[in-house]
Amino acid sequence: MPTAPRPVTSPRPSLTERRKAETQLEIARTAAALFAERGAAVTAEEIARTAGVALRTFYRYFRTKEDAVAPLLAVGVREWIDDLATAAAGPDAPPARAALERAARQALTPADATAEEALRRTRGLLRAMPGDPALRAVWHRVHHDSEEALMPVLAKLTGAGPLELRLAAAAANTAMRVAVEEWAAGDAPMDGPDGPAELAGRGLHALTAGLPELDRRKG
């Protein structure tokens, strides 16, 4: 009698890989704080010194000073997509629109002090971007990558064709990005009607209204 196939799981990162990721994230937090405080005047040398690493170590991980913030920005995006993927994998997966909104609200509603601090860092970083085109390019690159990562997840939730999947991923990604940018530009608290979670929910509703495929379960 044949045995059932074992589920495919991703290999656990090695200790070296985990340490590298932790170092990159610590440098990213330092870079974000410095950019928020001093804008484009920040140097790679200053970021490395403040983070407690050698300049050669900094350049081993990052090509430019602006690239240093990418790991911090990518963490929130990765968590949002992971939450959505978990919903898509369940036997009773909800329609994509409901799953998208729930995952977006959860991602932008801090669950603890660490998450609150990450959102504050992002707000400070976004406020520094108008004066630094290279920094803003990193923000858009992170969101471009998230849009690409969203498509296979949405494909598991819907029976949509390639065009509709791209439109849905672009709409969801744009709603998240604009919500955080609008919140960061003002002084609204993290919760309430002008918080990023509520703004993202409203944005998703508006931008996906013309995509009925998101209301159907994949069958």
Z-matrix of the N, CA and C atoms (Angstrom, degrees):
N
C 1 1.465
C 2 1.525 1 108.75
N 3 1.317 2 119.01 1 125.18
C 4 1.468 3 120.65 2 -177.64
C 5 1.515 4 111.24 3 -68.07
N 6 1.302 5 114.98 4 143.85
C 7 1.463 6 120.16 5 177.59
C 8 1.512 7 110.03 6 -85.86
N 9 1.322 8 115.47 7 153.00
C 10 1.470 9 120.13 8 178.88
C 11 1.510 10 109.53 9 -68.40
N 12 1.308 11 118.29 10 142.17
C 13 1.463 12 120.35 11 179.06
C 14 1.513 13 110.92 12 -65.45
N 15 1.300 14 115.62 13 142.19
C 16 1.461 15 120.46 14 178.12
C 17 1.522 16 110.16 15 -75.69
N 18 1.331 17 116.91 16 143.95
C 19 1.462 18 118.43 17 177.87
C 20 1.515 19 110.79 18 -64.60
N 21 1.309 20 115.16 19 141.79
C 22 1.459 21 120.21 20 178.50
C 23 1.515 22 108.80 21 -81.70
N 24 1.322 23 116.52 22 124.24
C 25 1.459 24 121.30 23 178.67
C 26 1.512 25 109.89 24 -120.63
N 27 1.308 26 116.19 25 148.43
C 28 1.459 27 120.69 26 178.31
C 29 1.520 28 109.31 27 -72.85
N 30 1.325 29 117.98 28 137.43
C 31 1.458 30 119.57 29 178.43
C 32 1.519 31 111.22 30 -63.76
N 33 1.323 32 115.74 31 143.32
C 34 1.461 33 120.05 32 179.53
C 35 1.524 34 109.09 33 -68.39
N 36 1.342 35 117.94 34 135.24
C 37 1.466 36 119.36 35 179.27
C 38 1.524 37 110.83 36 -58.10
N 39 1.314 38 115.76 37 146.43
C 40 1.463 39 120.51 38 178.30
C 41 1.524 40 109.65 39 -69.92
N 42 1.337 41 115.70 40 166.29
C 43 1.464 42 120.51 41 178.28
C 44 1.520 43 110.45 42 -59.19
N 45 1.329 44 116.31 43 -40.38
C 46 1.469 45 119.94 44 179.04
C 47 1.527 46 111.03 45 -62.75
N 48 1.333 47 116.45 46 -42.42
C 49 1.467 48 120.25 47 179.64
C 50 1.521 49 111.30 48 -65.90
N 51 1.341 50 116.73 49 -39.13
C 52 1.465 51 119.66 50 179.21
C 53 1.523 52 111.16 51 -66.61
N 54 1.320 53 116.50 52 -40.77
C 55 1.471 54 120.04 53 178.51
C 56 1.527 55 110.85 54 -65.17
N 57 1.326 56 115.51 55 -39.48
C 58 1.464 57 119.28 56 177.99
C 59 1.521 58 110.50 57 -62.19
N 60 1.347 59 116.69 58 -44.40
C 61 1.463 60 120.70 59 -179.75
C 62 1.522 61 110.82 60 -64.05
N 63 1.336 62 117.16 61 -39.90
C 64 1.466 63 120.90 62 178.98
C 65 1.533 64 110.80 63 -64.68
N 66 1.336 65 116.14 64 -41.55
C 67 1.469 66 119.79 65 178.45
C 68 1.520 67 110.56 66 -64.14
N 69 1.331 68 116.82 67 -44.44
C 70 1.464 69 120.30 68 179.07
C 71 1.527 70 110.96 69 -60.30
N 72 1.327 71 116.82 70 -42.07
C 73 1.460 72 119.91 71 -178.20
C 74 1.517 73 111.21 72 -68.79
N 75 1.322 74 117.28 73 -37.14
C 76 1.471 75 119.72 74 178.08
C 77 1.524 76 110.40 75 -66.35
N 78 1.329 77 117.18 76 -41.07
C 79 1.470 78 119.91 77 176.06
C 80 1.526 79 109.56 78 -63.28
N 81 1.330 80 116.97 79 -40.05
C 82 1.469 81 121.08 80 179.98
C 83 1.526 82 111.15 81 -62.35
N 84 1.327 83 117.78 82 -42.79
C 85 1.469 84 120.61 83 178.40
C 86 1.528 85 110.61 84 -61.97
N 87 1.327 86 115.49 85 -42.26
C 88 1.463 87 119.91 86 178.68
C 89 1.522 88 110.90 87 -63.81
N 90 1.324 89 116.19 88 -45.25
C 91 1.464 90 120.45 89 -179.70
C 92 1.515 91 111.02 90 -61.69
N 93 1.331 92 117.21 91 -42.89
C 94 1.468 93 120.65 92 -179.54
C 95 1.518 94 111.11 93 -61.64
N 96 1.327 95 116.88 94 -43.05
C 97 1.467 96 120.51 95 179.67
C 98 1.526 97 111.01 96 -63.46
N 99 1.325 98 116.31 97 -40.82
C 100 1.468 99 119.80 98 -179.08
C 101 1.522 100 111.40 99 -70.80
N 102 1.316 101 117.94 100 -41.08
C 103 1.469 102 120.28 101 177.29
C 104 1.526 103 110.39 102 -62.80
N 105 1.322 104 116.77 103 -40.78
C 106 1.465 105 120.20 104 179.43
C 107 1.522 106 111.16 105 -63.28
N 108 1.318 107 116.10 106 -33.35
C 109 1.467 108 120.87 107 -177.13
C 110 1.525 109 112.80 108 -84.19
N 111 1.345 110 117.15 109 -39.69
C 112 1.462 111 119.67 110 -169.45
C 113 1.524 112 114.55 111 -123.74
N 114 1.331 113 117.61 112 -4.61
C 115 1.452 114 120.01 113 178.31
C 116 1.512 115 113.28 114 66.58
N 117 1.316 116 115.83 115 -147.48
C 118 1.464 117 121.94 116 -173.61
C 119 1.522 118 113.51 117 -66.85
N 120 1.334 119 117.76 118 -10.89
C 121 1.471 120 120.32 119 179.58
C 122 1.521 121 112.46 120 -70.80
N 123 1.326 122 117.56 121 -14.22
C 124 1.462 123 121.48 122 179.46
C 125 1.526 124 109.57 123 -63.01
N 126 1.323 125 116.27 124 142.92
C 127 1.461 126 121.04 125 177.56
C 128 1.527 127 110.31 126 -115.77
N 129 1.314 128 115.37 127 161.00
C 130 1.466 129 120.28 128 176.96
C 131 1.520 130 110.26 129 -62.35
N 132 1.342 131 116.32 130 -37.98
C 133 1.463 132 120.50 131 178.59
C 134 1.528 133 111.00 132 -60.13
N 135 1.328 134 116.40 133 -41.40
C 136 1.459 135 120.89 134 -179.81
C 137 1.525 136 111.41 135 -67.00
N 138 1.320 137 116.06 136 -41.07
C 139 1.465 138 119.84 137 178.67
C 140 1.523 139 109.80 138 -62.64
N 141 1.339 140 117.16 139 -46.87
C 142 1.466 141 121.14 140 -178.89
C 143 1.529 142 110.74 141 -62.42
N 144 1.312 143 117.04 142 -46.11
C 145 1.465 144 120.77 143 -178.74
C 146 1.527 145 110.93 144 -61.51
N 147 1.327 146 116.84 145 -46.16
C 148 1.464 147 120.63 146 -178.43
C 149 1.524 148 111.46 147 -67.00
N 150 1.323 149 116.59 148 -34.07
C 151 1.472 150 120.60 149 179.12
C 152 1.526 151 112.33 150 -78.94
N 153 1.343 152 116.51 151 -10.72
C 154 1.462 153 120.01 152 178.46
C 155 1.512 154 114.29 153 79.21
N 156 1.343 155 116.54 154 29.67
C 157 1.467 156 120.14 155 177.17
C 158 1.523 157 109.05 156 -125.29
N 159 1.316 158 115.60 157 158.79
C 160 1.462 159 120.26 158 177.21
C 161 1.530 160 109.75 159 -71.93
N 162 1.312 161 115.80 160 153.35
C 163 1.462 162 119.83 161 179.82
C 164 1.527 163 110.67 162 -61.34
N 165 1.334 164 117.13 163 -37.18
C 166 1.475 165 119.25 164 178.47
C 167 1.534 166 110.58 165 -64.18
N 168 1.339 167 116.83 166 -32.41
C 169 1.464 168 120.05 167 176.49
C 170 1.526 169 109.86 168 -67.49
N 171 1.324 170 115.79 169 -42.55
C 172 1.468 171 119.98 170 177.73
C 173 1.526 172 110.09 171 -55.55
N 174 1.326 173 116.64 172 -48.81
C 175 1.467 174 119.60 173 -176.52
C 176 1.530 175 112.38 174 -75.45
N 177 1.316 176 117.90 175 -13.61
C 178 1.460 177 120.15 176 172.36
C 179 1.529 178 109.62 177 -69.71
N 180 1.330 179 116.23 178 -31.19
C 181 1.459 180 121.84 179 -177.57
C 182 1.524 181 113.87 180 -96.44
N 183 1.338 182 116.64 181 -33.40
C 184 1.466 183 119.85 182 -171.74
C 185 1.527 184 110.89 183 -133.34
N 186 1.329 185 114.88 184 139.96
C 187 1.465 186 119.98 185 -179.19
C 188 1.517 187 111.73 186 -77.33
N 189 1.337 188 117.54 187 -37.29
C 190 1.464 189 122.05 188 -179.23
C 191 1.527 190 109.30 189 -134.95
N 192 1.322 191 115.80 190 169.08
C 193 1.470 192 119.31 191 178.25
C 194 1.523 193 111.06 192 -64.80
N 195 1.324 194 117.07 193 -34.57
C 196 1.470 195 119.83 194 -179.70
C 197 1.533 196 111.24 195 -69.25
N 198 1.329 197 117.48 196 -34.96
C 199 1.462 198 120.66 197 179.07
C 200 1.524 199 111.84 198 -60.04
N 201 1.318 200 116.74 199 -22.26
C 202 1.465 201 120.49 200 -176.14
C 203 1.527 202 112.97 201 -63.45
N 204 1.327 203 118.20 202 -22.50
C 205 1.471 204 118.99 203 -178.08
C 206 1.529 205 112.24 204 -85.80
N 207 1.330 206 117.79 205 -10.79
C 208 1.467 207 120.68 206 -174.44
C 209 1.533 208 113.88 207 -57.64
N 210 1.348 209 120.07 208 -43.08
C 211 1.471 210 118.42 209 179.88
C 212 1.526 211 113.25 210 -59.95
N 213 1.316 212 117.88 211 -36.79
C 214 1.459 213 120.48 212 178.94
C 215 1.525 214 110.77 213 -66.06
N 216 1.317 215 116.49 214 -44.96
C 217 1.470 216 120.32 215 179.75
C 218 1.525 217 111.30 216 -66.70
N 219 1.319 218 116.70 217 -34.63
C 220 1.462 219 120.46 218 -176.28
C 221 1.522 220 112.88 219 -73.42
N 222 1.343 221 117.97 220 -25.09
C 223 1.467 222 120.74 221 -177.73
C 224 1.521 223 111.05 222 -58.76
N 225 1.344 224 116.60 223 -51.26
C 226 1.457 225 119.84 224 -179.13
C 227 1.514 226 112.46 225 -62.88
N 228 1.320 227 116.37 226 -40.03
C 229 1.470 228 120.74 227 179.46
C 230 1.527 229 110.12 228 -63.43
N 231 1.342 230 116.10 229 -43.14
C 232 1.462 231 120.27 230 -178.52
C 233 1.532 232 111.29 231 -64.94
N 234 1.328 233 116.51 232 -40.08
C 235 1.465 234 120.00 233 179.67
C 236 1.533 235 110.90 234 -64.31
N 237 1.335 236 116.16 235 -40.35
C 238 1.467 237 120.29 236 179.56
C 239 1.522 238 110.55 237 -62.34
N 240 1.322 239 117.02 238 -46.43
C 241 1.461 240 120.54 239 -178.73
C 242 1.529 241 110.89 240 -68.66
N 243 1.332 242 117.08 241 -36.31
C 244 1.464 243 120.14 242 177.24
C 245 1.527 244 110.92 243 -63.39
N 246 1.334 245 117.08 244 -41.30
C 247 1.470 246 120.48 245 177.94
C 248 1.532 247 110.49 246 -62.63
N 249 1.316 248 115.50 247 -41.52
C 250 1.463 249 120.04 248 179.28
C 251 1.524 250 110.54 249 -65.82
N 252 1.336 251 116.96 250 -40.19
C 253 1.460 252 121.07 251 179.36
C 254 1.524 253 111.03 252 -64.14
N 255 1.335 254 116.61 253 -36.85
C 256 1.462 255 120.38 254 177.37
C 257 1.526 256 110.33 255 -62.93
N 258 1.328 257 116.51 256 -42.80
C 259 1.469 258 120.54 257 178.02
C 260 1.525 259 110.79 258 -63.38
N 261 1.323 260 116.38 259 -38.80
C 262 1.463 261 120.48 260 -178.23
C 263 1.523 262 112.16 261 -69.33
N 264 1.343 263 117.14 262 -26.02
C 265 1.460 264 120.81 263 -176.01
C 266 1.521 265 113.15 264 -82.18
N 267 1.324 266 117.53 265 -16.24
C 268 1.458 267 120.29 266 -176.58
C 269 1.520 268 112.73 267 -72.51
N 270 1.342 269 117.08 268 153.61
C 271 1.469 270 120.43 269 179.71
C 272 1.528 271 112.95 270 -66.61
N 273 1.323 272 116.28 271 -26.71
C 274 1.465 273 120.81 272 179.40
C 275 1.527 274 110.47 273 -110.74
N 276 1.320 275 116.10 274 45.43
C 277 1.464 276 121.12 275 -177.80
C 278 1.527 277 110.18 276 -58.39
N 279 1.332 278 117.50 277 133.33
C 280 1.463 279 120.57 278 178.95
C 281 1.518 280 110.71 279 -74.41
N 282 1.339 281 117.72 280 167.78
C 283 1.467 282 119.21 281 172.61
C 284 1.527 283 110.37 282 -56.22
N 285 1.323 284 116.09 283 152.26
C 286 1.465 285 120.65 284 -173.43
C 287 1.522 286 112.74 285 -58.26
N 288 1.342 287 117.69 286 -38.43
C 289 1.463 288 119.47 287 -177.42
C 290 1.535 289 111.05 288 -61.42
N 291 1.331 290 116.08 289 -45.29
C 292 1.461 291 120.15 290 179.62
C 293 1.526 292 110.89 291 -65.93
N 294 1.344 293 116.86 292 -40.43
C 295 1.458 294 120.68 293 179.58
C 296 1.526 295 111.21 294 -65.57
N 297 1.330 296 116.66 295 -41.36
C 298 1.463 297 120.89 296 178.46
C 299 1.522 298 111.50 297 -61.23
N 300 1.327 299 116.21 298 -48.06
C 301 1.462 300 119.36 299 -177.32
C 302 1.522 301 111.19 300 -65.07
N 303 1.336 302 116.53 301 -41.84
C 304 1.457 303 119.05 302 -179.78
C 305 1.527 304 111.33 303 -63.76
N 306 1.344 305 116.90 304 -44.38
C 307 1.456 306 120.94 305 -179.82
C 308 1.530 307 111.24 306 -65.44
N 309 1.352 308 116.71 307 -38.84
C 310 1.462 309 120.51 308 179.70
C 311 1.523 310 111.06 309 -65.38
N 312 1.312 311 116.90 310 -45.85
C 313 1.466 312 120.33 311 179.55
C 314 1.528 313 111.08 312 -63.70
N 315 1.332 314 115.76 313 -40.14
C 316 1.459 315 119.29 314 -179.90
C 317 1.526 316 111.02 315 -65.45
N 318 1.331 317 116.27 316 -41.82
C 319 1.467 318 120.59 317 -178.52
C 320 1.524 319 112.03 318 -64.46
N 321 1.335 320 117.02 319 -32.00
C 322 1.467 321 120.43 320 -176.15
C 323 1.529 322 113.15 321 -103.34
N 324 1.322 323 116.47 322 13.99
C 325 1.463 324 121.90 323 173.33
C 326 1.522 325 106.98 324 -114.64
N 327 1.322 326 118.92 325 99.53
C 328 1.466 327 121.15 326 -175.84
C 329 1.522 328 112.26 327 -57.04
N 330 1.334 329 115.55 328 130.80
C 331 1.463 330 120.77 329 -178.36
C 332 1.520 331 112.16 330 -91.40
N 333 1.327 332 117.43 331 -16.90
C 334 1.457 333 120.21 332 -178.74
C 335 1.529 334 109.50 333 -156.34
N 336 1.335 335 115.60 334 -179.21
C 337 1.468 336 120.85 335 -176.82
C 338 1.526 337 111.80 336 -63.63
N 339 1.321 338 116.89 337 -35.07
C 340 1.471 339 120.29 338 179.82
C 341 1.526 340 110.65 339 -64.07
N 342 1.330 341 115.82 340 -42.77
C 343 1.464 342 120.14 341 179.26
C 344 1.527 343 110.93 342 -67.47
N 345 1.323 344 117.19 343 -37.94
C 346 1.464 345 120.67 344 177.12
C 347 1.527 346 110.66 345 -61.75
N 348 1.325 347 115.53 346 -42.97
C 349 1.460 348 119.37 347 -179.73
C 350 1.526 349 111.01 348 -65.23
N 351 1.323 350 117.49 349 -38.53
C 352 1.466 351 120.56 350 178.15
C 353 1.523 352 111.09 351 -62.75
N 354 1.341 353 116.80 352 -39.50
C 355 1.460 354 120.18 353 179.52
C 356 1.529 355 110.56 354 -69.57
N 357 1.328 356 116.69 355 -36.57
C 358 1.473 357 119.45 356 176.40
C 359 1.523 358 110.56 357 -64.67
N 360 1.329 359 116.39 358 -40.81
C 361 1.468 360 119.31 359 178.17
C 362 1.521 361 110.57 360 -61.56
N 363 1.324 362 115.69 361 -41.71
C 364 1.469 363 119.52 362 179.47
C 365 1.522 364 110.73 363 -63.37
N 366 1.319 365 116.83 364 -40.03
C 367 1.467 366 120.09 365 178.22
C 368 1.528 367 110.73 366 -60.96
N 369 1.309 368 116.58 367 -46.72
C 370 1.464 369 119.61 368 179.22
C 371 1.513 370 112.20 369 -62.80
N 372 1.327 371 115.83 370 -38.69
C 373 1.458 372 120.46 371 179.80
C 374 1.522 373 111.43 372 -66.12
N 375 1.328 374 116.55 373 -43.36
C 376 1.463 375 120.06 374 179.01
C 377 1.522 376 111.77 375 -63.35
N 378 1.306 377 117.40 376 -34.42
C 379 1.464 378 119.87 377 178.35
C 380 1.515 379 112.34 378 -68.91
N 381 1.346 380 116.95 379 -21.85
C 382 1.465 381 120.48 380 178.32
C 383 1.519 382 112.20 381 -86.36
N 384 1.328 383 118.45 382 -13.41
C 385 1.463 384 121.60 383 -172.18
C 386 1.523 385 115.77 384 -68.80
N 387 1.355 386 120.06 385 -35.80
C 388 1.469 387 117.66 386 -178.74
C 389 1.514 388 114.12 387 -55.49
N 390 1.323 389 118.34 388 -28.78
C 391 1.458 390 121.10 389 179.91
C 392 1.509 391 114.07 390 -93.31
N 393 1.323 392 117.52 391 4.81
C 394 1.462 393 120.90 392 -176.47
C 395 1.529 394 110.04 393 -142.10
N 396 1.337 395 117.91 394 89.13
C 397 1.469 396 120.93 395 -178.75
C 398 1.527 397 113.67 396 -56.56
N 399 1.324 398 117.64 397 -33.98
C 400 1.465 399 120.21 398 -179.53
C 401 1.526 400 110.86 399 -67.35
N 402 1.328 401 116.36 400 -35.75
C 403 1.461 402 120.73 401 178.09
C 404 1.533 403 110.05 402 -68.25
N 405 1.317 404 115.40 403 -41.43
C 406 1.467 405 119.12 404 178.50
C 407 1.528 406 110.94 405 -66.15
N 408 1.322 407 117.60 406 -32.66
C 409 1.463 408 120.73 407 177.57
C 410 1.528 409 111.06 408 -62.77
N 411 1.326 410 117.05 409 -35.52
C 412 1.464 411 120.52 410 177.22
C 413 1.526 412 109.90 411 -65.01
N 414 1.332 413 116.92 412 -43.06
C 415 1.467 414 122.02 413 178.18
C 416 1.534 415 110.98 414 -58.10
N 417 1.321 416 115.93 415 -45.22
C 418 1.467 417 119.52 416 -179.58
C 419 1.529 418 111.47 417 -70.75
N 420 1.323 419 116.95 418 -33.09
C 421 1.465 420 119.11 419 177.56
C 422 1.521 421 111.31 420 -65.64
N 423 1.327 422 116.43 421 -42.15
C 424 1.466 423 120.60 422 178.06
C 425 1.527 424 110.11 423 -60.20
N 426 1.328 425 116.74 424 -40.77
C 427 1.463 426 119.56 425 -179.68
C 428 1.521 427 112.46 426 -74.03
N 429 1.306 428 117.47 427 -31.09
C 430 1.462 429 119.41 428 173.67
C 431 1.530 430 109.72 429 -62.58
N 432 1.332 431 116.33 430 -44.07
C 433 1.463 432 120.11 431 179.38
C 434 1.524 433 110.86 432 -63.62
N 435 1.336 434 116.84 433 -36.90
C 436 1.464 435 119.38 434 -179.88
C 437 1.528 436 110.44 435 -67.53
N 438 1.316 437 116.89 436 -35.34
C 439 1.461 438 120.78 437 178.50
C 440 1.530 439 110.21 438 -63.12
N 441 1.327 440 116.22 439 -41.61
C 442 1.458 441 120.15 440 177.75
C 443 1.526 442 110.81 441 -64.54
N 444 1.335 443 116.58 442 -40.03
C 445 1.465 444 120.55 443 -178.83
C 446 1.521 445 112.26 444 -71.06
N 447 1.325 446 117.62 445 -25.26
C 448 1.462 447 121.58 446 -179.46
C 449 1.528 448 112.68 447 -70.18
N 450 1.315 449 117.73 448 -33.05
C 451 1.469 450 120.16 449 -171.31
C 452 1.523 451 113.82 450 -60.30
N 453 1.345 452 120.10 451 -47.66
C 454 1.463 453 117.83 452 179.58
C 455 1.525 454 112.88 453 -66.32
N 456 1.332 455 117.20 454 -28.75
C 457 1.463 456 120.24 455 177.59
C 458 1.527 457 109.82 456 -69.65
N 459 1.317 458 116.63 457 -45.00
C 460 1.461 459 120.43 458 177.92
C 461 1.527 460 111.52 459 -65.11
N 462 1.321 461 117.27 460 -31.24
C 463 1.463 462 120.56 461 178.30
C 464 1.528 463 110.94 462 -62.32
N 465 1.344 464 116.88 463 -31.84
C 466 1.461 465 120.52 464 179.10
C 467 1.521 466 112.12 465 -75.99
N 468 1.323 467 116.49 466 -20.78
C 469 1.459 468 120.84 467 -178.88
C 470 1.516 469 113.47 468 -93.89
N 471 1.315 470 117.17 469 -18.99
C 472 1.466 471 120.66 470 -174.32
C 473 1.520 472 110.79 471 -132.33
N 474 1.297 473 115.21 472 169.65
C 475 1.458 474 120.85 473 171.69
C 476 1.513 475 110.09 474 -105.63
N 477 1.316 476 116.32 475 22.85
C 478 1.468 477 121.26 476 -174.99
C 479 1.520 478 111.96 477 -68.18
N 480 1.322 479 114.89 478 153.37
C 481 1.449 480 121.18 479 176.24
C 482 1.520 481 111.50 480 -80.59
N 483 1.335 482 117.93 481 174.94
C 484 1.467 483 122.01 482 -176.77
C 485 1.528 484 114.14 483 -55.21
N 486 1.337 485 117.38 484 -43.59
C 487 1.461 486 119.67 485 -179.18
C 488 1.521 487 110.97 486 -63.41
N 489 1.338 488 116.66 487 -47.28
C 490 1.463 489 120.09 488 -178.41
C 491 1.527 490 110.88 489 -64.89
N 492 1.330 491 116.87 490 -35.99
C 493 1.463 492 119.43 491 178.24
C 494 1.525 493 111.00 492 -63.93
N 495 1.322 494 116.29 493 -43.50
C 496 1.464 495 119.33 494 179.12
C 497 1.520 496 111.07 495 -64.49
N 498 1.332 497 116.05 496 -41.53
C 499 1.464 498 119.38 497 178.94
C 500 1.526 499 110.84 498 -64.21
N 501 1.331 500 116.86 499 -41.94
C 502 1.460 501 120.43 500 -179.75
C 503 1.525 502 111.24 501 -65.19
N 504 1.331 503 116.67 502 -43.10
C 505 1.468 504 120.23 503 178.92
C 506 1.522 505 110.81 504 -64.42
N 507 1.336 506 116.69 505 -42.47
C 508 1.463 507 120.58 506 179.04
C 509 1.522 508 111.15 507 -64.49
N 510 1.334 509 116.86 508 -41.31
C 511 1.465 510 120.62 509 -179.87
C 512 1.519 511 111.30 510 -65.52
N 513 1.340 512 116.79 511 -45.86
C 514 1.464 513 120.46 512 -179.09
C 515 1.523 514 111.22 513 -65.05
N 516 1.317 515 116.20 514 -44.04
C 517 1.454 516 120.58 515 179.70
C 518 1.530 517 111.35 516 -63.57
N 519 1.329 518 116.40 517 -42.75
C 520 1.465 519 120.59 518 179.53
C 521 1.522 520 111.21 519 -64.99
N 522 1.332 521 116.71 520 -40.54
C 523 1.468 522 119.86 521 178.71
C 524 1.526 523 111.07 522 -60.40
N 525 1.318 524 117.12 523 -42.66
C 526 1.471 525 121.08 524 178.33
C 527 1.527 526 110.87 525 -65.04
N 528 1.325 527 115.87 526 -47.79
C 529 1.465 528 119.77 527 -176.74
C 530 1.531 529 111.40 528 -62.44
N 531 1.334 530 116.59 529 -49.00
C 532 1.464 531 120.17 530 -177.87
C 533 1.527 532 111.03 531 -64.99
N 534 1.329 533 117.08 532 -37.53
C 535 1.470 534 120.11 533 179.09
C 536 1.521 535 110.82 534 -59.66
N 537 1.327 536 116.44 535 -46.37
C 538 1.467 537 119.61 536 -178.96
C 539 1.527 538 110.47 537 -68.35
N 540 1.329 539 117.30 538 -39.59
C 541 1.465 540 120.37 539 179.29
C 542 1.527 541 111.18 540 -63.85
N 543 1.336 542 117.08 541 -44.60
C 544 1.466 543 120.11 542 179.79
C 545 1.512 544 111.40 543 -64.34
N 546 1.325 545 116.20 544 -42.88
C 547 1.471 546 119.65 545 178.67
C 548 1.526 547 110.62 546 -63.82
N 549 1.329 548 116.88 547 -43.09
C 550 1.460 549 120.74 548 -177.68
C 551 1.518 550 112.33 549 -65.14
N 552 1.333 551 116.83 550 -29.57
C 553 1.469 552 120.44 551 -177.39
C 554 1.525 553 112.42 552 -73.70
N 555 1.325 554 117.89 553 -19.67
C 556 1.460 555 121.15 554 -178.26
C 557 1.511 556 112.15 555 -109.38
N 558 1.316 557 115.73 556 -159.68
C 559 1.463 558 121.08 557 -178.24
C 560 1.527 559 112.27 558 -122.23
N 561 1.324 560 116.83 559 18.88
C 562 1.465 561 120.68 560 -179.08
C 563 1.530 562 109.80 561 -66.36
N 564 1.338 563 117.15 562 149.94
C 565 1.466 564 119.97 563 175.63
C 566 1.520 565 110.91 564 -69.29
N 567 1.331 566 116.15 565 175.68
C 568 1.463 567 120.19 566 -178.27
C 569 1.524 568 112.53 567 -73.39
N 570 1.339 569 116.78 568 -22.10
C 571 1.454 570 119.15 569 178.72
C 572 1.523 571 109.63 570 -113.16
N 573 1.320 572 116.83 571 179.43
C 574 1.456 573 119.86 572 179.47
C 575 1.507 574 112.72 573 91.84
N 576 1.331 575 117.57 574 179.60
C 577 1.472 576 122.08 575 -173.94
C 578 1.521 577 114.71 576 -65.03
N 579 1.326 578 117.19 577 -21.77
C 580 1.465 579 119.93 578 179.50
C 581 1.522 580 112.14 579 -107.35
N 582 1.333 581 116.59 580 11.65
C 583 1.456 582 120.61 581 176.17
C 584 1.521 583 110.87 582 -76.73
N 585 1.332 584 118.38 583 163.53
C 586 1.467 585 120.72 584 -175.84
C 587 1.528 586 114.01 585 -62.30
N 588 1.336 587 118.04 586 -33.78
C 589 1.470 588 119.88 587 -179.09
C 590 1.522 589 111.04 588 -65.55
N 591 1.350 590 116.59 589 -44.34
C 592 1.466 591 119.91 590 179.74
C 593 1.525 592 110.98 591 -68.07
N 594 1.315 593 116.14 592 -39.76
C 595 1.471 594 119.08 593 178.60
C 596 1.526 595 110.97 594 -63.30
N 597 1.332 596 116.52 595 -39.55
C 598 1.462 597 119.89 596 178.91
C 599 1.524 598 110.72 597 -65.77
N 600 1.334 599 116.80 598 -41.09
C 601 1.468 600 119.74 599 178.90
C 602 1.513 601 111.63 600 -61.09
N 603 1.332 602 116.66 601 -44.25
C 604 1.458 603 120.47 602 178.53
C 605 1.523 604 111.12 603 -65.52
N 606 1.313 605 116.47 604 -40.93
C 607 1.452 606 120.26 605 -179.96
C 608 1.521 607 112.17 606 -64.73
N 609 1.326 608 116.68 607 -41.87
C 610 1.463 609 120.08 608 178.02
C 611 1.521 610 111.29 609 -61.66
N 612 1.324 611 115.73 610 -43.10
C 613 1.466 612 119.69 611 179.89
C 614 1.524 613 110.62 612 -60.72
N 615 1.333 614 116.45 613 -43.90
C 616 1.467 615 120.54 614 -177.42
C 617 1.526 616 111.99 615 -69.35
N 618 1.334 617 117.36 616 -43.31
C 619 1.460 618 120.56 617 -172.37
C 620 1.526 619 113.89 618 -81.35
N 621 1.330 620 117.44 619 -20.14
C 622 1.468 621 119.11 620 -179.33
C 623 1.529 622 112.67 621 -105.57
N 624 1.333 623 117.27 622 7.18
C 625 1.469 624 120.71 623 -176.31
C 626 1.527 625 112.49 624 -58.92
N 627 1.322 626 118.14 625 -29.80
C 628 1.452 627 120.93 626 -177.87
C 629 1.519 628 114.26 627 -92.64
N 630 1.341 629 116.72 628 16.22
C 631 1.462 630 120.42 629 -178.47
C 632 1.532 631 109.79 630 -120.56
N 633 1.330 632 117.48 631 80.79
C 634 1.471 633 120.35 632 -178.42
C 635 1.513 634 113.35 633 -61.88
N 636 1.344 635 117.87 634 -19.51
C 637 1.463 636 120.92 635 179.63
C 638 1.533 637 111.03 636 -59.94
N 639 1.330 638 117.22 637 -25.07
C 640 1.465 639 120.19 638 -177.45
C 641 1.516 640 112.76 639 -74.76
N 642 1.318 641 117.14 640 -11.16
C 643 1.464 642 120.12 641 178.96
C 644 1.517 643 112.22 642 -96.07
N 645 1.328 644 117.10 643 0.42
C 646 1.457 645 120.54 644 -178.80
C 647 1.520 646 109.93 645 -106.38
N 648 1.311 647 115.78 646 141.04
C 649 1.457 648 119.98 647 171.40
C 650 1.514 649 108.62 648 -80.37
N 651 1.326 650 114.99 649 148.11
C 652 1.463 651 118.33 650 178.52
C 653 1.525 652 108.62 651 -69.87
N 654 1.317 653 116.19 652 126.91
C 655 1.456 654 119.37 653 -178.25
C 656 1.511 655 112.09 654 -127.43
